[in-house]
């Protein structure tokens, strides 16, 4: 599994911002959004596959950047909080940092007792 930085610039954000955000949240096993148009996604897919998937939601005048990255990052006035895709049947209590979207049906034999993801700290 790799971590990708995904950033975009939408010519008409009021039209497609939420559609693109939901598409990004469905790309991998977990995601983080440190800035409005900047995401980190953990996925087994290639950059080309991610671009093909997101390209369906972009117009010809929108910009998209997808880049594999290391886990280390320097951030100012922001931080990372990783979220998992929501799976049917997982009970998320108020005492957990797992908040996830969208709802995805579990695969046959998939584990649902994963440990809580760690917080990243800003420098």
VEXLUM-548577 format. One line per 2 residues: number of its first residue (from 0); for each residue x, y, z of N, C-alpha, C. Coordinates in pm, whole numbers, plus 32768, in hexadecimal, padded with zeros to 4 digits. Example, Ala and Ser with C-alpha at 12.3 -4.5 7.8 and 13.67 -1.06 7.14 Angstrom:
2
0) 8527,7DC7,830C,84CE,7E3E,830C,8528,7EB6,830C ~ 8505,7F1F,82C4,8557,7F96,82CA,850A,8003,8313
This chain:
123
0) 8055,7F8B,8000,8000,8000,8000,8059,807B,8000 ~ 8035,80DD,7FAE,8082,8159,7FA4,802C,81CE,7FD3
2) 8071,8239,7FF9,802D,82B4,801C,803F,8316,7FA9 ~ 7FD1,8352,7F7E,7FD3,83B1,7F10,7FA6,843A,7F40
4) 7FE7,84A1,7F0C,7FB9,852A,7F1C,7F60,8547,7EA4 ~ 7EE7,8575,7EBD,7E8B,8599,7E52,7E60,8629,7E6A
6) 7E73,867C,7E03,7E4A,8707,7E0C,7E02,872B,7D8A ~ 7DA4,8785,7D92,7D5A,87AA,7D1A,7D36,883E,7D1D
8) 7D1C,8873,7CA7,7CEE,88FD,7C96,7C76,88F6,7C38 ~ 7C02,8914,7C6D,7B87,8909,7C1F,7B5F,8992,7BE8
10) 7B44,8998,7B67,7B1A,8A15,7B29,7A92,8A42,7B5C ~ 7A3B,89E0,7B7B,79B5,89FD,7BAF,79A0,89AE,7C30
12) 79E2,89D6,7C9E,79DB,8987,7D18,794E,897A,7D51 ~ 78FA,89DD,7D3D,7872,89D6,7D71,7820,8969,7D2D
14) 784C,893C,7CB9,7803,88D4,7C6F,7833,8848,7C94 ~ 78B9,8836,7C9D,78EE,87AD,7CA9,7942,8791,7D25
16) 7950,87F0,7D80,79A7,87DD,7DF4,7980,8763,7E48 ~ 7902,8754,7E66,78D6,86E5,7EBC,78DD,865F,7E74
18) 78C5,865F,7DF3,78CE,85E3,7DA5,795F,85B2,7DA3 ~ 79BD,860D,7D8A,7A4B,85E8,7D88,7A77,85BB,7E13
20) 7A4B,85FE,7E7C,7A70,85D6,7F04,7A40,8549,7F23 ~ 79C5,8529,7F01,7991,84A2,7F1A,79DB,843A,7EC7
22) 7A01,845D,7E4D,7A4E,8400,7DFA,7AD6,83E5,7E38 ~ 7B18,844C,7E6D,7B9B,843A,7EAE,7B8D,83E3,7F2A
24) 7B25,83F9,7F79,7B12,83AA,7FF3,7AFA,8316,7FD6 ~ 7AD1,82F6,7F5C,7AB6,826A,7F3A,7B2E,8225,7EF9
26) 7B9F,826A,7EE8,7C10,8233,7E9D,7C60,81C9,7EE6 ~ 7C6E,81D3,7F68,7CC7,8178,7FAE,7C91,814D,8034
28) 7CE8,8112,8084,7CBE,80DF,8106,7CAD,814E,816D ~ 7CF6,81BD,815D,7CEA,822D,81B9,7D15,82AD,8173
30) 7CF0,831F,81AE,7D10,83A0,8173,7D1E,840A,81DF ~ 7D62,8476,81BC,7D6F,84EB,8213,7D64,8567,81BA
32) 7D31,85D4,81F2,7D1D,864F,81A5,7D57,86C4,81F5 ~ 7DDC,86DE,81E7,7E19,8749,8235,7DF4,87D6,8206
34) 7DD2,87E6,8187,7DA8,8866,8150,7D2E,884F,80F6 ~ 7CE8,88B9,80D5,7C69,88AA,808E,7C72,8857,800E
36) 7CD6,886E,7FBC,7CE3,8826,7F3E,7D5A,87C7,7F3C ~ 7D8B,87A1,7FB0,7E00,8749,7FBB,7DDC,86D1,8011
38) 7DF9,865C,7FDF,7DD5,85DF,8022,7E4C,8581,8025 ~ 7E4E,8529,8088,7EA5,84B4,8089,7E48,843B,8083
40) 7E6A,83DC,802E,7E1A,8362,8020,7E77,82EB,8024 ~ 7E53,8285,8072,7E9D,8207,8074,7E53,81A5,801B
42) 7E99,8174,7FB3,7E58,811F,7F50,7EBA,80BA,7F16 ~ 7E86,804A,7EE9,7ED5,7FE6,7EA2,7ED9,8002,7E0C
44) 7E8E,8063,7DDE,7E85,8081,7D4F,7EFC,80D6,7D21 ~ 7F14,80DA,7C9E,7F7F,812C,7C63,7F4F,81BC,7C50
46) 7FAE,8216,7C38,7F8A,82A1,7C1D,7F2E,82A9,7BA3 ~ 7F4C,8259,7B3D,7EFD,825B,7AC2,7E6C,8230,7ADC
48) 7E5B,81CA,7B2F,7DD4,819B,7B4F,7D88,8205,7B9E ~ 7DCC,8246,7BFE,7D8B,82AF,7C4C,7D64,8324,7BF2
50) 7DBD,8348,7B95,7DA1,83B7,7B3A,7D2B,8396,7ADF ~ 7D26,831B,7AAE,7CB7,82F2,7A57,7C33,82F9,7AA4
52) 7C34,82CE,7B22,7BBA,82D0,7B73,7B8B,8360,7B8B ~ 7BE9,83B7,7BB8,7BC3,8441,7BD6,7BA6,8492,7B59
54) 7BE7,846F,7AEA,7BD3,84B7,7A6D,7B43,84B7,7A3E ~ 7AF7,8453,7A69,7A69,844C,7A44,7A18,84BE,7A80
56) 7A4D,84FB,7AEB,7A04,8564,7B32,7A3A,85F0,7B15 ~ 7A9F,85FA,7ABF,7ADF,867A,7AA3,7AB7,86AF,7A1A
58) 7AB3,8733,7A10,7A9B,8775,7990,7B21,878F,794B ~ 7B1D,87B8,78CD,7B98,87CC,7880,7BEE,883E,78B6
60) 7BB5,889B,7900,7C03,890A,7937,7C24,88F9,79CC ~ 7C10,8882,7A05,7C36,8864,7A8F,7CC4,882C,7A91
62) 7D0C,8842,7B01,7D93,880D,7B11,7D95,879F,7B7A ~ 7DF0,873D,7B67,7DFA,86CD,7BC4,7E8C,86A5,7BD3
64) 7EB7,868E,7C50,7F3E,865E,7C6F,7F30,85E1,7CC4 ~ 7F71,8575,7C9B,7F76,84FA,7CE9,8008,84D1,7CF0
66) 803E,84C6,7D6B,80CC,84A8,7D7C,80E0,844A,7DF2 ~ 812B,83DC,7DDD,814B,8387,7E50,81A9,83D2,7EAE
68) 8195,83C3,7F30,81E6,840C,7F92,8213,83AF,8001 ~ 8277,83DE,804C,82A2,8399,80C6,8242,83C0,8136
70) 824B,837D,81A4,81F2,839A,8216,8214,841E,825B ~ 828F,8450,824C,82B9,84CA,8291,8284,8546,824A
72) 825E,85AA,8296,8231,8628,825D,8246,8697,82C3 ~ 8260,870F,8294,826A,8785,82EA,81EE,87D8,82CF
74) 81A8,87FF,833A,812C,884A,832B,812B,88C2,8389 ~ 80F1,892E,835B,80E0,89A5,83AC,804B,89C7,83B1
76) 8018,89DA,8428,7F8B,89FD,843E,7F29,8996,8408 ~ 7F50,891A,8405,7EF7,88AD,83DF,7F2F,882B,8417
78) 7EE3,87C2,8411,7F12,8740,8441,7ECB,86D3,83F3 ~ 7EF7,8659,8405,7EB8,85E8,83C2,7E67,8598,8426
80) 7DF0,8576,83FF,7D9E,8519,844A,7D6A,84B6,83E2 ~ 7D96,843A,83EE,7D72,83D4,838B,7CE7,839F,83A6
82) 7C9C,838B,833C,7C15,8356,8341,7C0E,82D6,82EF ~ 7BBE,8278,8319,7BA9,81FD,82CD,7B27,8207,827F
84) 7B21,81BA,8213,7AA0,81AC,81D0,7A40,816C,8232 ~ 79C7,819C,8237,7962,8161,828F,7935,80DC,8254
86) 792A,8079,82A9,78FC,7FF5,827E,787D,7FD4,82CB ~ 7821,7F98,8289,77A4,7F70,82CA,77C3,7F12,833D
88) 7780,7F26,83AD,7790,7ECC,841F,77F8,7EF6,8485 ~ 7844,7F60,846B,78A6,7F8E,84CD,7863,7FF3,8529
90) 7868,7FDA,85AB,782E,8034,860D,7896,809C,8631 ~ 7881,8119,860C,78DF,8184,862A,78A7,81D4,869F
92) 78EA,81CB,8711,78BB,8212,8787,78F6,829E,878B ~ 78C7,82EC,87EA,78F9,8375,87F8,7987,8379,8830
94) 79BE,8309,885F,7A42,8306,889C,7AAD,82D4,883C ~ 7A99,82E1,87BC,7AFA,82B3,875A,7B1A,8325,86FB
96) 7B8F,831F,86BC,7BB1,8385,865A,7B90,8357,85CD ~ 7B47,82EA,85C0,7B26,82B7,853C,7AA2,82F5,850E
98) 7AAD,8349,84AA,7A39,8384,8469,7A50,8369,83D6 ~ 79F1,8330,8391,7A0E,8306,8309,7997,8315,82AC
100) 79B6,832B,822F,7952,833A,81C5,798B,82FC,8148 ~ 7942,82D3,80E8,78B3,82B6,80EB,789C,8229,8120
102) 781D,8203,812F,77FE,817C,815E,781C,811A,80EC ~ 786C,80B5,810A,788F,804F,80A8,786E,7FC8,80E4
104) 782C,7F73,809A,780A,7EED,80CC,788A,7E9D,80E1 ~ 7895,7E4F,814D,790F,7E02,8166,791E,7D92,8100
106) 799C,7D73,80E1,79B9,7D04,8089,79AF,7C83,80D8 ~ 7996,7C15,8094,798D,7B92,80D7,7A10,7B74,811E
108) 7A09,7B52,819C,7A81,7B30,81EA,7AD2,7BA7,8219 ~ 7AA5,7C20,8201,7AF0,7C97,8228,7AE9,7CAD,82BF
110) 7B5B,7CCF,82FB,7B60,7CEC,838A,7B23,7D74,83A5 ~ 7ADB,7D7F,8413,7AA2,7DFF,843B,7AD3,7E2A,84C5
112) 7B35,7DE2,84FB,7B67,7E03,8581,7BF2,7E42,8579 ~ 7C06,7E9C,8518,7C87,7EDC,8505,7CA3,7F3C,8578
114) 7D24,7F4C,859C,7D46,7FAA,8608,7D33,803A,85DA ~ 7D26,8092,863A,7D15,811F,861E,7D93,8155,85DB
116) 7D83,81AF,857A,7DF5,81EA,8534,7E35,8256,858B ~ 7EBA,8266,8585,7EFD,82CB,85D7,7EEA,8357,85A0
118) 7EF8,83BA,85F6,7EF7,8445,85CC,7F82,846B,859C ~ 7F89,84C4,853A,8008,84FF,8510,8011,8587,8554
120) 8089,85B7,8569,8099,8639,85AA,80D2,869E,8548 ~ 80A8,8719,8555,80DC,8784,8501,8159,87BD,8541
122) 81B4,87EB,84EE,8231,8828,851E,8221,88BD,8529
